[in-house]
Amino acid sequence: MKRMAKPAVHPYVSPWINEEIQLFRKNVKRFIAEEFVPNEARWREQHRVDPEAWPRAGEVGILCTDIPEEYGGGGGNYCHEAVVTEELCYAGVHFGHGVHSIAAHYILSYATEEQKKYWLPRMATGELRGSIAMSEPVAGSDLQAIKTTAKRQGECLVINGSKTFITNGWHTNLIVLAVKTDQSEGAKGISMVVVDTNGLSGYRVGRTLEKVGMHGQDTCELFFDDVRVPAANLLGGVEGRGFYQMMEQLPYERMGVATGAVATTEQAVAITIKHCKERMAFGKPLIEFQNTRFKLAECKAQAHIMRVFLDNCMERLNAGKLDATTAAMAKYWLTERECAIIDECVQLHGGYGYMMEYPITRMWADSRVQRIYAGTNEIMKELIARSL
Ligand SMILES: Cc1cc2nc3c(=O)[nH]c(=O)nc-3n(C[C@H](O)[C@H](O)[C@H](O)COP(=O)(O)OP(=O)(O)OC[C@H]3O[C@@H](n4cnc5c(N)ncnc54)[C@H](O)[C@@H]3O)c2cc1C
C-alpha cells in the first residue's frame, strides 16, 4: 500500500517550557542516562536503588528542586519537579524523589524556621531521605481510622504502631508520620510528626514488599515500639492539625502522580509507534493495518489531551490556585487514561507486550498502582463529587 505523505505538524510545546527549563531537562536527562539507567535492571532485582544514588542526585540538584534556596533547595517551582518526574518516567527508572519532595513540602509548610533550616538542606543533599507514612494495615483510604499513637510524656512524644506500603521505606531516615494524638477523636485526633530515624531506639523497618511492578522502589512496613521523639517535632506545633495538613498537601502529591501518568503514556505511545513501524506481519509493517493506525491515532490524541490538561493544572499549582477538586480530577482521569492507553499499547505489541524484557510490559505493570496510591481513584471521585 502506498502511504500518504505526512501532513505538516506543529508539535505542541508546553507553555512552561523555557530556555532555563530546557537546560535543566538536558542535565537531568544526561544524569539519569549515565548514572541511573545502567543500574536500573539491578535495582529492580534488589528492590531498591543503591544508597549512593541519593547523594549523587543531591549533588546534581535533582532533589528538592522546588524548595527555596535559603533552605538548600533548587529555588525552582513545580516545573522543575515535573522535569525530574518526566525524565525518570521516560527512562523507566523508579527513584523516590517525588515522595522525598512531598515530605520536604510538609516540613516547608508547617515546621518552625529552625527545623526547616535543620532538615531541608540535608534533604536537598540526599543525606536525609524523606518518606510520608500515612497508610496502616487497618487504614488506607479511611485515614481517620489510623491506630498509630503518639502520647506526650514531658518533652517527648512516645510513638507506638505500624505503617505499611511506605515508599522509600528502606532508605528513609526522615519520616513525616501520621499519628493519633487523641484516640477519642477521628480527623481531629490526627497529627503529623517528623521522625528522624538515625540511631532511633524502638524503630524498625519490616519487609520490603514484593510488588506487581515498580520493582526498583523500596516499599516497606515500618514499626514503632515506644519510639521517643522531641515533642517539638509535631508539625505545626499544635496537636490535631494532621488531617488538615494532609488534605492541604495531597494536591501536590496527586500532581506528582498525574505528571508521571502523562510522561509514561507519552513514552508508551512513542515506543509502540516505533514497534509498529518495525514489526512485520502479512508482509507489511503493523502500522499499515488500519486497526493499528486507528488505535495509535486514538492513543496519540488522548495523550495530547492529557498533556494539555496537566499543563493547565501545573500552571494553577505554580500560581497557588490548584484546588483539591481539580487535583483529584487530574489524578483520577490521567491515571485512568494512562492505564487504558498502555493496555492498548501492550495489545499492539502482541506477545512481546507480555514479556518483562520489553519496556511496554514493565510500564503496564508499573502503572497499575497509579489508580490506587495517593488516594484511590474511587476516593478521587468522592472528592470531585463533593463539588457537585
Ligand atoms: C506501591 C504503593 C506505594 C505506596 N506508598 C505509600 C506511601 O509512601 N505512604 C503511604 O502512606 N501510603 C502509601 N501507599 C498506600 C496507598 O496510599 C493505599 O494503598 C491507598 O490509599 C488505598 O488504601 P488501602 O490499600 O488500605 O485500600 P482500602 O482503603 O482498603 O480500599 C480498598 C478498595 O475499597 C475502595 N474504597 C475504600 N473506601 C471507599 C469509599 N469511601 N468509597 C468508595 N470506595 C472505597 C477503594 O477505592 C479500593 O478500591 C502505597 C501503596 C502502594 C500499593
The ligand as an ORCA input file, in Angstrom:
! r2SCAN-3c Opt
* xyz 0 1
  C       3.219      0.750     45.687
  C       2.500      1.512     46.762
  C       3.143      2.603     47.347
  C       2.517      3.313     48.376
  N       3.193      4.332     49.003
  C       2.642      4.889     50.119
  C       3.390      5.823     50.903
  O       4.543      6.184     50.584
  N       2.814      6.318     52.029
  C       1.562      5.957     52.428
  O       1.106      6.439     53.451
  N       0.827      5.073     51.698
  C       1.342      4.538     50.565
  N       0.611      3.618     49.839
  C      -0.720      3.239     50.313
  C      -1.853      3.752     49.427
  O      -1.995      5.137     49.550
  C      -3.114      2.962     49.817
  O      -2.925      1.631     49.349
  C      -4.389      3.563     49.254
  O      -4.663      4.796     49.849
  C      -5.593      2.639     49.444
  O      -5.681      2.203     50.755
  P      -5.853      0.625     51.079
  O      -4.759     -0.074     50.341
  O      -5.913      0.442     52.533
  O      -7.193      0.210     50.390
  P      -8.664      0.312     51.037
  O      -8.816      1.625     51.690
  O      -8.916     -0.921     51.842
  O      -9.583      0.274     49.743
  C      -9.954     -0.940     49.096
  C     -10.957     -0.602     47.991
  O     -12.112     -0.002     48.552
  C     -12.368      1.228     47.933
  N     -12.921      2.194     48.878
  C     -12.460      2.488     50.110
  N     -13.213      3.471     50.643
  C     -14.132      3.818     49.724
  C     -15.187      4.767     49.665
  N     -15.423      5.605     50.671
  N     -15.931      4.837     48.555
  C     -15.702      4.005     47.505
  N     -14.728      3.083     47.504
  C     -13.947      2.995     48.589
  C     -11.010      1.693     47.425
  O     -11.142      2.654     46.390
  C     -10.403      0.391     46.970
  O     -10.871      0.079     45.692
  C       1.203      2.940     48.776
  C       0.561      1.874     48.157
  C       1.191      1.153     47.175
  C       0.478     -0.024     46.564
*
